[in-house]
Amino acid sequence: MPRYPLAFAALLLGLLAGCADGTGQPAVAGTATDPNDPYERLNRQVLDVNLRIDDAVLRPAAVAYRDVLGPWPRTRIRNFLNNIEEPTVLANNLLQGRLEDAGDIAVRFTLNSTLGGAGFWDVATDLAGTPRQQRDFGQTLYSWGIPDGPYLMVPILGPSNPRDFVGTVANGFLNPISWFLPIYANIGRGAVSGLDEREQNIEALDELRKGSLDFYARLRSVYGQYRDGQLGRTRAESNNPDVLDDPGAN
């Protein structure tokens, strides 16, 4: 699913993990290490909670999901969930003025929902040459000139900022499919989607977690690079450090 495996792994680990020694505490407690992160002390505490949730529930569930279901059924589930999200991608393309991309998504959704058996098979990529796109309302707000705001570590949801957090909430209202599903179906869809993403990144997240001297700082850096890639923003424009840098090493 992710086009930037390392960056996406770090983003997901922000939902779930802390630094290598099992805590999110900096070398000097309470010391801000980035001017764009004024709430660092609180953010580190939230990250510690996310780590405990991952260790107790999310990672074991992802391992069990992999053990019970083989690659073929997991791919079918992933394709189905991605297809359900295509109307959200279409709406954000339209809001961003990406009319050609919106047309591609309309073709994808039509082909996969029909010839692809409700989306279980991604025939649009092979037949029409229209690969999946990643568009969200946070990107839409960015295209409208809304600034990032301070770095935030959101419980369960992980790394974000005020603009992107609003975008995350708004995405749920942009998909007309979700309007007609009962609440338990929407909750179930979100849970399975999160479980599938966690399963895809078990090894990458484990390695990244073990390899960071200060995982919180590393995560913040990698998340910034990942988001910049989605926004089409250069490193110079965002002042984010290189994705391979480990700020904790300093």
C-alpha positions as CSV (number, residue, x, y, z in Angstrom):
1,M,0.0,0.0,0.0
2,P,2.5,2.7,1.0
3,R,4.7,4.3,-1.7
4,Y,7.2,5.4,0.9
5,P,7.7,2.3,3.0
6,L,10.1,3.7,5.6
7,A,8.2,6.9,6.1
8,F,4.9,5.2,6.2
9,A,6.1,2.7,8.7
10,A,7.2,5.6,11.0
11,L,3.9,7.3,10.6
12,L,2.1,4.1,11.7
13,L,4.5,3.5,14.5
14,G,3.5,7.0,15.8
15,L,0.0,5.6,16.3
16,L,1.5,2.8,18.3
17,A,5.0,3.1,19.7
18,G,7.6,4.9,21.7
19,C,11.4,5.1,21.6
20,A,13.8,2.2,21.8
21,D,14.0,2.0,25.6
22,G,10.3,1.7,25.9
23,T,9.6,5.4,26.8
24,G,9.1,8.6,24.9
25,Q,11.2,10.7,27.3
26,P,13.9,13.0,25.9
27,A,17.5,13.1,27.1
28,V,16.5,16.1,29.3
29,A,12.9,15.8,30.4
30,G,10.7,18.7,29.3
31,T,13.3,20.2,26.9
32,A,11.8,21.2,23.6
33,T,14.0,20.0,20.7
34,D,12.1,21.6,17.8
35,P,10.5,25.1,17.6
36,N,7.5,23.6,15.7
37,D,6.8,21.2,18.6
38,P,5.9,23.5,21.6
39,Y,3.9,20.7,23.2
40,E,6.7,18.2,23.2
41,R,6.5,17.1,26.8
42,L,2.8,16.3,26.5
43,N,3.3,14.7,23.1
44,R,6.0,12.4,24.5
45,Q,3.6,11.3,27.2
46,V,0.9,10.5,24.6
47,L,3.4,8.5,22.6
48,D,4.2,6.4,25.6
49,V,0.5,5.6,26.0
50,N,0.3,4.7,22.3
51,L,3.3,2.3,22.8
52,R,1.6,0.5,25.7
53,I,-1.6,0.1,23.6
54,D,0.5,-1.4,20.7
55,D,2.4,-3.8,22.9
56,A,-0.7,-5.0,24.7
57,V,-3.2,-5.1,21.8
58,L,-2.4,-3.9,18.4
59,R,0.8,-5.7,17.5
60,P,-0.4,-9.0,18.9
61,A,-3.6,-8.6,16.9
62,A,-1.7,-7.8,13.7
63,V,0.5,-10.9,14.2
64,A,-2.6,-13.1,14.7
65,Y,-4.3,-11.6,11.7
66,R,-1.2,-12.5,9.6
67,D,-1.1,-16.0,11.1
68,V,-4.8,-16.8,10.5
69,L,-5.1,-15.2,7.0
70,G,-2.7,-15.8,4.2
71,P,-1.5,-13.2,1.7
72,W,-4.3,-13.9,-0.8
73,P,-7.3,-13.2,1.5
74,R,-5.4,-10.2,3.1
75,T,-4.9,-8.7,-0.3
76,R,-8.6,-9.1,-1.2
77,I,-9.6,-7.4,2.1
78,R,-7.2,-4.6,1.5
79,N,-8.5,-4.0,-2.1
80,F,-12.1,-4.0,-0.8
81,L,-11.3,-1.4,1.9
82,N,-9.3,0.8,-0.5
83,N,-12.2,0.7,-3.0
84,I,-14.6,1.9,-0.3
85,E,-12.3,4.9,0.2
86,E,-12.2,6.0,-3.5
87,P,-15.2,8.4,-3.2
88,T,-13.2,10.3,-0.5
89,V,-10.2,10.5,-2.8
90,L,-12.5,11.6,-5.6
91,A,-14.0,14.4,-3.5
92,N,-10.6,15.7,-2.4
93,N,-9.4,15.7,-6.0
94,L,-12.3,17.9,-6.9
95,L,-11.8,20.2,-4.0
96,Q,-8.1,20.5,-4.9
97,G,-9.0,21.3,-8.6
98,R,-7.4,18.0,-9.8
99,L,-10.0,17.3,-12.4
100,E,-7.9,14.8,-14.4
101,D,-7.1,12.8,-11.3
102,A,-10.7,12.9,-10.3
103,G,-11.6,11.4,-13.6
104,D,-9.1,8.6,-13.1
105,I,-10.6,7.8,-9.7
106,A,-14.1,7.7,-11.1
107,V,-12.8,5.2,-13.7
108,R,-11.1,3.2,-10.9
109,F,-14.1,3.1,-8.7
110,T,-16.4,2.0,-11.5
111,L,-14.1,-0.7,-12.8
112,N,-13.2,-2.2,-9.5
113,S,-16.8,-2.0,-8.2
114,T,-18.1,-4.0,-11.2
115,L,-15.4,-6.0,-13.0
116,G,-13.4,-6.2,-9.8
117,G,-16.1,-7.8,-7.7
118,A,-17.0,-4.9,-5.4
119,G,-13.3,-4.0,-5.2
120,F,-11.8,-7.3,-4.1
121,W,-9.7,-7.2,-7.2
122,D,-7.9,-4.1,-8.4
123,V,-8.5,-4.5,-12.1
124,A,-8.4,-0.8,-12.8
125,T,-4.6,-0.7,-12.3
126,D,-4.1,-3.5,-14.8
127,L,-6.8,-2.7,-17.3
128,A,-7.0,1.1,-17.3
129,G,-3.5,2.0,-16.0
130,T,-5.0,4.0,-13.1
131,P,-3.1,3.3,-9.9
132,R,-4.5,4.1,-6.5
133,Q,-4.1,7.7,-5.3
134,Q,-3.6,9.1,-1.8
135,R,-5.7,12.3,-1.2
136,D,-7.1,13.5,2.1
137,F,-8.8,16.7,3.4
138,G,-5.6,17.8,5.1
139,Q,-4.0,18.0,1.7
140,T,-7.0,19.9,0.5
141,L,-6.7,22.4,3.3
142,Y,-3.0,22.8,2.5
143,S,-3.8,23.5,-1.1
144,W,-6.2,26.3,0.1
145,G,-3.3,27.9,2.0
146,I,-4.0,26.6,5.6
147,P,-0.7,26.3,7.5
148,D,0.4,23.2,9.4
149,G,0.3,24.6,12.9
150,P,2.3,22.9,15.8
151,Y,3.2,19.3,15.8
152,L,0.8,17.1,17.7
153,M,0.8,13.5,18.9
154,V,-2.8,12.4,19.0
155,P,-3.9,9.5,21.1
156,I,-4.2,6.4,18.9
157,L,-4.1,8.5,15.7
158,G,-0.5,9.4,16.1
159,P,1.5,12.2,14.5
160,S,-0.5,15.1,13.2
161,N,-1.0,18.9,13.4
162,P,-4.2,21.0,13.8
163,R,-4.8,21.2,10.1
164,D,-4.4,17.5,9.4
165,F,-6.3,16.5,12.4
166,V,-9.3,18.5,11.2
167,G,-8.7,16.9,7.8
168,T,-8.8,13.4,9.4
169,V,-12.2,14.1,10.9
170,A,-13.6,15.7,7.8
171,N,-12.6,12.7,5.6
172,G,-15.2,10.7,7.4
173,F,-17.9,13.0,6.2
174,L,-16.7,13.2,2.6
175,N,-17.5,9.6,1.7
176,P,-21.2,9.1,0.8
177,I,-20.8,5.3,1.4
178,S,-20.3,5.9,5.1
179,W,-23.6,7.9,5.2
180,F,-25.6,4.8,4.5
181,L,-23.7,2.4,6.7
182,P,-24.7,1.8,10.3
183,I,-22.2,3.1,12.9
184,Y,-21.0,-0.4,13.8
185,A,-20.2,-1.1,10.2
186,N,-18.1,2.1,9.9
187,I,-16.3,1.3,13.2
188,G,-15.6,-2.2,12.0
189,R,-14.3,-1.0,8.6
190,G,-11.9,1.4,10.4
191,A,-10.7,-1.3,12.8
192,V,-10.0,-3.8,10.0
193,S,-8.3,-1.1,7.9
194,G,-6.0,-0.2,10.9
195,L,-5.3,-3.9,11.6
196,D,-4.3,-4.5,8.0
197,E,-2.0,-1.5,7.9
198,R,-0.4,-2.6,11.1
199,E,0.2,-6.1,9.7
200,Q,1.9,-4.8,6.6
201,N,4.4,-3.0,8.7
202,I,5.2,-5.4,11.5
203,E,8.9,-5.9,10.6
204,A,9.5,-2.3,9.5
205,L,8.1,-0.9,12.7
206,D,10.1,-3.3,14.9
207,E,13.3,-2.4,13.1
208,L,12.7,1.3,13.3
209,R,11.7,1.1,16.9
210,K,14.9,-0.7,17.9
211,G,17.2,1.5,15.8
212,S,16.4,5.0,17.2
213,L,18.3,6.6,20.1
214,D,15.4,9.0,20.6
215,F,12.5,7.5,18.8
216,Y,10.2,10.4,19.5
217,A,12.5,12.8,17.7
218,R,13.1,10.3,14.9
219,L,9.4,9.8,14.4
220,R,8.8,13.5,14.3
221,S,11.5,13.9,11.6
222,V,10.3,10.9,9.5
223,Y,6.6,11.9,9.8
224,G,7.5,15.4,8.5
225,Q,9.3,13.9,5.5
226,Y,6.4,11.5,4.8
227,R,3.8,14.3,4.9
228,D,6.0,16.6,2.8
229,G,6.0,13.9,0.2
230,Q,2.2,13.7,0.2
231,L,1.9,17.5,-0.1
232,G,4.5,17.8,-2.8
233,R,6.5,20.1,-0.5
234,T,10.3,20.3,-0.6
235,R,12.5,19.9,2.5
236,A,13.6,23.5,2.2
237,E,10.0,24.7,2.2
238,S,9.2,22.8,5.4
239,N,12.5,22.8,7.3
240,N,12.2,19.1,8.1
241,P,15.4,17.2,8.6
242,D,16.5,14.4,6.3
243,V,14.3,11.3,6.7
244,L,17.4,9.1,7.5
245,D,18.7,11.5,10.3
246,D,18.3,10.3,13.9
247,P,17.9,13.5,15.9
248,G,18.5,11.5,19.1
249,A,22.0,10.8,18.0
250,N,22.9,14.4,18.6
